[in-house]
C-alpha cells in the first residue's frame, strides 16, 4: 500500500509538470492547488500507515553504477513527511493569493509552479531514499528548484545575488555529501545506506571522520554557524511563501540528514555530542544576537531561523551524549526535544514569514523603521504575528515552550551526574539556552511593538491585503501551534517511535520518559490558556460595563513634543540601543551620522547598518584576496591580437610538449631504479 502511494505521489508531480506549460492563467492556480492538495492527502495517509504498521522497505532495479535502488519509509521519514507536507499545503494556499499581483508574468509563474512542485517532491523523496547516488540526484533537484524559487524577482540585483550565493553554497554542501558517499563506496563497493552501517560497525574509529564529513555538508543546508551566511540573504530575497517554505522545511532537510546519519553511523557519540552541543550553543546565541539589530523584518526572521537551528542542534547534541553515556533520559529528552522543535519551528516560523508577507504587500517595504501601527491596517495579521512571536520565544501555552521544556529538562537531568566535564557542558548549555530565550524576547518585543503598535513612521500608502486566502492558512498554522502547546501528549507515542531509531544498543527504555514530561507540560499549557481566557473575560466585562459611559477626549501633555508625533515614538534602533552598545564588540555595526552643530541646528540623523562578521571573514575577505590575485594578471588582457595568438601558440606547444616531458622523466626514474 505504501509503495503504491509513493509511486502515485511522484506520478502526480510528473503529470502536472507536463500539463503546466499548456495552462492559462486561470487554470494554473486551480490545477496546482488541486494536485498539491491531493499529494498532501497521500502524504498524510502514508504517515498514518507508517506509524500504525511500522517501517516499509521497497526496491527498484538500478544500474551497474548505482546498484539496486532502495527506499525505506520509517518513523523518521514519516515525521518529516508530515511537517514538510503541512507547511507546503499552507504555503500553497497563501502563495496563490500572494502571487496574484504578478499575473502579467505568466511564464514566470509557470516556472515558479514547476519549481515549487519539484522542491516538494524532492523533499519527500529525500526522506525515503536509501541510495547515495539517488540521494545526491534528488538533493541537486531540490537545490536547483529552490534557486529558481528564490530568484522569482530576478530583475532585482540583490535577489539575483542572494540566489547565486545560495546556489554556490548548496553545491559546496553537495560536494561534501558526494565525498562522504564516495568514501563508503570505495570501502564497501556499494552506495546503499546499509553499507554505511556495516562499514562503521567494523571501523568505529573511522566513523567519526565519516560523520564529520556528512555533518559539515548537512550543516550548510541547515544553517549552523559558520555555514549560515547564505540564509540571511536568501530568505529576504524570496517571496514570502517561499521564505516560509525555506525556513520551515528546506533548512530542516539538513537536520533530517544529520539525524539519518546518526541512525546509521557507529562512532564515539560522546565526542560527537560534545562537538554538536558546542557548535549549536554558539549558533543559537550568534543568530539571536544578530537578529536583534536587523532593520529588515524578513532578515530579522532569517537570523531567528539560525537561532532555532541552534536550539534543535542542542537537543541533537544532548541525544548523542545520551547514546555515548548510555543514559536513557538524556537520549529520549534530547532527540525528542529536537524532533518536536523541528516541527514547532516549521509552524511558527512559516506563520511569521506569511504575516511578514502580508505587511509587505500592504506597504511594499520590509524596513522596520518605516512601519508602525500596522495592527490597525491588518488586524488579523497583527494578532497572528503576536501568537507566533510568543511561540518562538518559548512561552506557554504555545508549542515552542513544549520542545524547549524537553531540552531544558534533559540538561537539568544531566547536571545530576558525577562527571565534571559533562556537568560543565550541561551548565554551559543551560546558560546558553536561557540567554537565547531572553534575547529572543527582546527581539520580538521590538519587532511586534515597532511594526504593529503606535502610528506609521513614514508616509506609506497601505493597501487592503487581508482576504480568506491570506488569512485562513495562517489561522490553520496558529491552531496547530496552540494544539501542540496545550495537548503535547498527543505526540508522545510518535516521538518515542522516532527516537527509538537512534538507539545503538536498544537504549530507549520506556515511552514513559517522554510521555511523563509531555503530560506535565500539558498542565502548564492548560493553566496558561486559562489565564489568557481569564484576561480576555475581564477585558470583555470591562467593555460591557463601560459601554454606556460618556467618554471625553482631550489633549495630553506632550512633554514639549507636540509637533510630529510619529517621530516621538521609539524607532527600532533606539529601542535596542542599550543592547547594541553592549554587543558592539562582538557584532559588526556601521554608523552613518549627520549632526548639525550650527547656531540654528538643521536636520540630525543617525543610521546603523549591521553586518555579519562571519560573512565578512569567510566570504568577503577571501573574495577580496582572490580578486587581488587575479588583478596581478590583468596585463595579460592587453587587447593586442598578436599577444593572444602567442598565448594560443604557447598553449598548444605545452599540450604536446608536457606529456613528452613527463614521459622522459618517468623513463629516467625507471632507469635509476634499475641501477
Secondary structure, 3 states (H helix, E strand, C coil): CHHHHHHHHHHHHHHHHHHHCCCCHHHHHHHHHHHHHHHHHHHHHHHHHHHHHCCEEEEEEEECCCEEEEEEECHHHHHHHHHHHHHHHHHHHHHHHHHHHHCCCHHHHHHHHHHHHHHHHHHHHHCCECEHHHHHHHHHHHHHHHHHHHHHHCCCHHHHHHHHHHHHHHHHHHHHHHHHHHHHHHHHCCCEHHHHHHHHHHCHHHHHHHHHHHHHHHHHHHCCCCCCCCHHHHHHHCCHHHHHHHHHHHCHHHHHHHHHHHHHCCCCHHHHHHHHHHHHHHHHHHHHHHHHCCCEHHHHHHHHHHHHHHHHHHHHHHHHHHHHCCCHHHHHHHHHHHHHHHHHHHHHHHHHHHHHHHHHHHHCCCEHHHCCCHHHHCHHHHHHHHHHHHHHCCCCCCHHHHHHHHHHHHHHHHHCCCCHHHHHHHHHHHHHHHHHHHHHHHHHHHHHHHHHCCCCCCCCCCCCCCCHHHHHHHHHHHHHHHHHHHCHHHHHHHHHHHHHHHCCCCCCCCCHHHHHHHHHHHHHHHHHHHHHHHHHHHHHHHHHHCCCCCCCCCCCCCCCCCCCHHHHCCCHHHHCHHHHHHHCCCCEEEEEEECCCCCCCCCCEEEEEEECHHHHHHHHHHHHHHHHHHHCCHHHCCCCHHHHHHHHHHHHHHHHHHHHHHHHHHHHHHHHHHC
